[in-house]
């Protein structure tokens, strides 16, 4: 009679169903050029570097070329965030980062984002379902 260990071993040997990629047509990321192969525009999934200001790969280059930073996987045209905040420790090994400076930089970036949001006509401090005519 099989025990719980045998049951767990059998379950762990089962392979999960493969994830099917969407059957929808490839997305056209207009105005975005691959920094690996120079294809423009990138068609399909766009891989945007989460650290570099302007660095993108197409699917083929993301699979075959290296890069020092992580990527955002963008499936929809226009789906890239308008702002990415990345904290890098560029200090010498063994030195501690300047957390006060990082905190101040974060505050400044947050205030800049709020100012831009208000300039565009909405109050970023309120959930969108609570906006009034004054906020829009």
C-alpha positions in Angstrom: 0.0 0.0 0.0 1.6 3.3 -1.1 2.2 5.9 1.6 2.1 9.7 1.6 5.7 9.8 0.5 5.0 7.7 -2.6 2.0 9.9 -3.4 4.1 13.1 -3.2 6.8 11.6 -5.3 4.3 10.6 -8.0 2.8 14.1 -8.0 6.2 15.8 -8.2 6.9 13.7 -11.4 3.9 15.1 -13.1 4.8 17.8 -15.5 2.6 21.0 -15.5 0.7 21.7 -18.7 2.7 24.0 -21.0 1.7 27.6 -21.1 0.3 28.5 -24.5 1.4 31.8 -26.0 -1.5 33.9 -27.2 -2.9 33.2 -30.6 -3.5 36.9 -31.1 -1.6 38.8 -33.9 1.8 40.1 -33.0 1.9 43.5 -31.3 3.6 46.3 -33.2 5.7 48.5 -30.8 5.8 51.5 -33.1 8.9 53.7 -32.7 10.8 51.1 -30.7 14.1 49.7 -32.1 15.8 46.5 -30.9 19.2 47.4 -29.5 20.5 43.9 -30.4 19.6 43.4 -34.1 18.2 46.9 -34.9 14.8 45.6 -36.1 12.3 48.4 -36.0 9.6 48.4 -34.9 9.8 45.5 -32.5 7.0 43.0 -33.2 5.6 40.7 -30.5 6.9 40.9 -27.0 9.2 43.9 -26.2 11.9 43.5 -23.5 12.7 46.9 -21.9 15.7 47.1 -19.6 14.5 48.0 -16.1 17.7 50.0 -15.4 18.9 51.6 -18.7 17.0 54.6 -19.9 16.5 53.5 -23.5 17.4 49.8 -24.1 15.1 47.3 -25.7 15.4 43.8 -27.1 13.1 41.8 -29.4 12.2 38.2 -28.4 15.1 36.7 -30.5 17.7 39.0 -29.0 16.4 38.5 -25.4 16.8 34.8 -25.8 20.2 34.8 -27.4 22.1 38.0 -26.2 23.2 38.9 -22.7 22.6 42.0 -20.7 23.6 43.1 -17.3 20.2 44.1 -16.0 16.7 42.6 -15.7 14.0 43.3 -18.4 10.4 44.2 -18.3 8.3 42.0 -20.5 5.9 44.2 -22.4 3.1 42.4 -24.3 0.9 45.4 -25.3 1.8 48.4 -27.4 2.2 51.5 -25.2 2.5 49.2 -22.2 5.9 50.5 -20.9 5.7 52.4 -17.7 6.3 56.2 -17.9 8.8 56.1 -15.1 11.0 53.4 -13.6 12.9 54.0 -10.3 15.8 51.7 -9.8 18.2 51.8 -6.8 21.7 50.7 -7.7 24.5 50.2 -5.2 27.5 51.6 -7.1 29.6 52.0 -3.9 32.9 50.2 -3.5 32.5 46.6 -2.1 32.2 46.7 1.7 30.9 50.3 1.8 27.3 51.0 2.8 25.1 52.9 0.5 24.0 56.4 1.5 20.4 55.6 2.5 19.6 59.2 3.4 20.6 60.3 -0.1 18.5 57.5 -1.6 15.5 58.5 0.5 15.8 62.1 -0.6 16.1 61.1 -4.2 13.0 59.0 -3.9 11.1 61.9 -2.3 12.1 64.2 -5.2 11.1 61.6 -7.8 7.7 61.0 -6.1 7.0 64.7 -5.9 8.0 65.1 -9.6 5.6 62.3 -10.5 2.8 64.0 -8.5 3.4 67.3 -10.1 3.4 65.7 -13.6 0.1 63.9 -12.7 -1.5 67.1 -11.6 -0.3 68.9 -14.7 -2.1 66.2 -16.7 -5.3 66.8 -14.9 -5.8 64.2 -12.1 -5.1 63.9 -8.4 -2.7 60.9 -8.0 -3.4 60.8 -4.3 -7.0 59.7 -4.7 -8.2 56.3 -6.0 -9.7 56.9 -9.5 -13.1 55.7 -8.4 -13.3 58.7 -5.9 -12.4 61.4 -8.4 -14.7 64.4 -8.7 -15.1 66.9 -11.5 -12.4 69.0 -9.8 -9.9 66.2 -10.1 -10.5 65.6 -13.8 
